[in-house]
Amino acid sequence: MSHPRLFTSSYCCILTANFLLYFGFWLLIPILPFYLKENYQLQESAIGLILSCYTISALTIRPFSGYLLDTFSRKPLYLIAYGVFTVLFLGYMSGGVLLMFVALRIAHGLAFGTVTVGGNTLVVDIMPSERRGEGLGYYGLANNIALSLGPMTGLFLHNVLSYPSIFVIAFGSCLLGFILALQIKTTVKPRIKRPALSLDRFILIKGIPASIALLLLSIPYGATTNFVAMYVEQIHLNVIPGFFFVLLAAGMGLARIFAGRYVDRGFVTECIHYGFYLVISAFLLLGLCAYIVKWNTAWAIGCFHLVPFIQGIGFGIMFPAYNSLYINLAPNNQRATATGTYLTSWDVGIGLGIVGSGIIAEIFSFSIVYFIGAFLSLMSMAYFKFIVTPHYKRNKIDT
């Protein structure tokens, strides 16, 4: 049985370019609230609203970027988006009026939404289809490493360097990634003509059932990544909140190394099923920490540190499988649309999780938020098992 080569020069280049892109992205995430507060004297509510412009613009552009990447040559569009994303880091150095910063964040979000769809699509074109799950696993691992290193590095630099210096470092990271992206070699895939106006230009219609399950799953994920530090403070747990993300990334990284190989053997839906069990358990344990801490602090601390690792393994198993599921439902001329649908569904859930969990926590508590998260994940699992799995098996395209 042939075992085609995965780690070609082009694959290694896009892998590293993806890491450097996300490293530059995550480098600024924890320091921008400080930047806005210190330079524009804003309150937390205003800071959150301004920073959300980035996510909203990225979410808005993804369906359209998927269409463009399926209609025109993918690599040039990917490089244009990557280049724009890189150059915009220099715009933060100008300071100036707040309106200019908002405009920069919107433009940055548009570029990020396009380059991430482009990268996810281009890497599928580069890798052999027989090793797609494994290749997507390593590609996602680059994101996880950036997630574990970027925020910590950004906070460290915030204590020793000025904001313009940090912006230059983020620019340098992405510039190096852009240079590597230029080295990617890919063949132009044939495209077929479609009707002048049709919904499938922007959304993978066959991916809608999977998107419903994914949206339900991403709601509690958004609540966790954005509010876990406040949860720790609320239940008076003596831990370092930032370490939660290190363990989350470690769990994801460990799972991605082996999960992709099972996806390549055809166990796409099975991997997602197994991931659900771990994710549901993690959200349930996270909610229970508020009650365990009243009984035994040491047990609560241990439980809190176990949660992100279990959650990371669960999501690490599911991410490459979910990505492959969307790709397997789409012909080549809709791969970017499939990727855009996948990422858009995830982002919508994240946004709902951020907004909804804040409201629920204000009325009740964060522990209730995570119990609801476990319930939503359970609903997602049931829907995936009884609706999405049969739909996928009927409609998947063998490539």
C-alpha positions, -999 to 999 in steps of 0.1 A, spaced: 0 0 0 14 34 -10 21 60 17 25 94 -1 48 119 14 31 145 36 60 167 47 69 183 14 86 217 12 53 234 4 35 217 33 63 227 57 62 263 45 24 267 49 26 249 83 52 274 95 35 303 79 3 294 97 21 293 130 37 327 125 4 342 114 -14 330 146 16 338 168 14 375 156 -24 373 162 -22 359 197 7 381 207 -16 411 207 -48 396 221 -40 400 258 -23 434 255 -48 453 234 -72 459 263 -44 475 282 -34 495 251 -69 509 248 -73 516 285 -40 534 288 -41 553 255 -78 562 252 -89 559 289 -118 536 280 -140 515 303 -141 477 300 -175 476 282 -163 500 255 -130 480 252 -150 448 246 -172 464 221 -143 478 201 -123 446 202 -154 426 190 -152 446 157 -124 423 147 -144 391 152 -175 405 135 -156 416 104 -138 382 102 -171 364 105 -187 386 79 -161 381 52 -156 344 55 -186 332 33 -175 358 6 -138 348 9 -148 312 4 -166 321 -28 -136 342 -41 -111 314 -33 -133 289 -52 -138 313 -81 -102 326 -86 -67 312 -81 -63 304 -44 -26 311 -38 -26 347 -50 -57 356 -29 -41 339 1 -9 359 -4 -28 392 -8 -48 386 24 -16 375 42 3 406 30 -25 430 40 -28 413 74 9 417 80 11 454 69 -18 464 91 3 457 122 23 488 114 -9 509 115 -12 504 153 20 523 157 5 555 145 -17 558 175 -40 587 167 -77 589 171 -98 561 184 -118 559 152 -86 551 133 -79 521 157 -115 508 151 -110 511 113 -77 492 117 -94 464 137 -122 460 112 -97 459 83 -75 434 102 -105 412 109 -114 412 72 -79 402 63 -77 375 90 -111 360 79 -98 357 44 -63 344 51 -75 317 75 -100 304 50 -73 306 23 -47 288 44 -71 260 54 -81 255 18 -46 257 3 -32 232 27 -58 207 16 -48 213 -21 -11 207 -11 -14 175 9 -22 140 -5 -58 131 0 -48 98 16 -32 117 45 -57 146 47 -68 140 83 -32 137 96 -21 168 76 -50 189 90 -41 176 125 -5 190 122 -18 222 106 -41 228 135 -13 219 159 5 250 146 -24 270 158 -23 253 192 14 260 197 8 297 188 -21 297 213 1 285 241 31 307 233 15 339 219 -5 353 249 23 345 274 49 362 252 27 392 247 21 396 284 58 392 291 67 418 264 40 442 278 61 444 310 94 451 293 87 468 260 66 497 246 35 491 226 51 501 193 79 476 199 54 448 204 36 458 173 69 456 154 75 421 167 40 410 156 47 425 122 81 407 120 65 374 129 39 377 101 64 391 76 85 360 81 54 339 76 45 358 44 80 351 30 75 314 37 41 315 21 56 328 -11 76 296 -14 44 274 -15 39 255 -47 5 243 -57 -12 233 -89 -42 251 -103 -73 229 -98 -100 228 -125 -133 246 -117 -167 240 -130 -193 267 -139 -222 274 -115 -253 294 -118 -249 332 -118 -265 336 -84 -268 307 -60 -266 302 -22 -239 275 -26 -215 301 -38 -213 313 -2 -224 284 20 -218 246 16 -255 235 16 -246 199 25 -226 212 55 -256 229 72 -266 199 94 -230 196 106 -229 234 112 -258 232 136 -240 206 157 -208 226 155 -225 258 165 -240 242 196 -206 229 205 -187 261 201 -210 282 224 -196 267 256 -161 268 241 -164 306 237 -177 309 273 -147 290 285 -119 307 267 -132 342 274 -144 339 310 -124 312 327 -102 338 345 -133 356 359 -147 322 369 -115 315 389 -119 348 406 -156 343 413 -150 309 431 -118 321 448 -96 294 434 -59 300 439 -46 291 404 -29 309 375 -57 313 349 -31 316 321 -20 280 327 -54 268 317 -46 277 281 -12 260 282 -29 228 293 -57 233 267 -31 237 239 -11 207 252 -42 185 252 -51 196 217 -16 192 204 -13 156 218 -46 146 203 -40 161 169 -8 141 165 -27 108 164 -63 117 157 -56 127 121 -43 92 113 -76 77 124 -95 102 103 -75 91 73 -86 55 79 -122 66 75 -131 71 112 -143 107 107 -177 105 125 -163 80 151 -135 105 161 -161 132 166 -183 109 187 -154 101 210 -144 137 213 -179 146 224 -176 123 255 -145 141 266 -158 176 260 -190 170 278 -171 156 308 -148 186 308 -176 212 309 -194 193 336 -162 191 357 -155 228 352 -190 237 365 -185 213 395 -153 232 405 -174 258 422 -188 232 445 -157 211 450 -137 241 462 -161 245 492 -153 209 502 -116 205 493 -95 232 478 -67 208 467 -92 186 448 -108 217 432 -73 229 420 -66 194 406 -100 192 389 -95 227 374 -62 217 359 -76 184 346 -104 201 328 -84 220 300 -63 189 293 -94 167 288 -111 194 269 -80 199 247 -79 162 239 -116 162 231 -114 192 208 -81 181 194 -97 148 182 -127 166 168 -112 195 149 -93 176 122 -123 152 119 -148 181 116 -126 198 90 -123 167 70 -160 161 72 -167 195 55 -140 189 29 -154 154 22 -189 169 15 -175 193 -11 -161 189 -46 -128 206 -52 -144 238 -66 -162 242 -33 -134 235 -8 -129 271 2 -167 275 6 -167 243 28 -139 258 49 -156 291 52 -188 274 63 -169 254 89 -151 284 103 -182 307 102 -203 281 122 -176 280 148 -173 318 150 -210 323 153 -211 299 183 -181 316 199 -199 349 196 -231 336 211 -211 320 239 -194 352 248 -226 373 248 -249 346 264 -225 335 291 -220 371 302 -257 375 307 -262 342 324 -233 347 347 -246 381 358 -280 366 366 -268 333 381 -231 323 381 -203 310 358 -208 274 371 -243 275 357 -228 287 324 -206 256 322 -234 232 332 -255 247 304 -224 242 282 -223 205 291 -260 203 282 -256 221 249 -227 197 241 -249 168 249 -276 181 226 -249 186 199 -237 150 203 -273 136 200 -280 157 169 -247 147 153 -252 111 160 -288 108 147 -289 135 120 -254 145 109 -238 111 108 -264 95 84 -264 127 63 -226 126 60 -225 89 50 -251 95 23 -235 126 8 -197 123 13 -175 125 -18 -147 100 -21 -115 117 -32 
